[in-house]
Amino acid sequence: MTFKSKIWSIPLAAVGIFGLSLAVTFLLSTRTAKTIADLGTVRYQSVDLTQNLERELKSVVEALQSAVAEGDKGKLNDADTLAKRLRQDTDALAALPGHGEEAKTVRTSFDAYYESALDASSVMLGNKKGDATSAIAQMQAQHRTAEAAVTAATVKARENFKTSLDAGTAGIRNI
């Protein structure tokens, strides 16, 4: 190798190193952009939906309690409207990637709770014959299950959000 070719190899090596660093930066920024996009389109929505589910479950419980406390059979329709909204949110959660199983668990446990709650409410309002004590006990057990499912979904959504946020932050630092 001549002196002239050695001199020319220095800029060629610099261009090669520059190209390699540019490619690595491009790959890192692409991965970070995907993580940030996922954060906004999936993770944030899952946190928002699970928080709505918590509020909606509480609203259904309060509507049923209010109907029984006031002896107003018509207020059960209010609870039905709230239950429909909760079911719509479980459907929206199920549509998000990676949330199908937890949405199914929440929906199943809520439907079991709601059925037992309507049964207990009907017994207490006199619409239906039966043992109020056992109906209430079943309703409370189903409520604990539904509440646990909603809480677990919320915790998972928040953890996934934090993980994605940390991954996006780390990706930005690496660029």
PyMOL commands that set and color helices and strands:
alter all, ss='L'
color gray80, all
select helices_A, chain A and resi 3-70+75-95+100-125+132-174
alter helices_A, ss='H'
color red, helices_A
deselect
rebuild
show_as cartoon
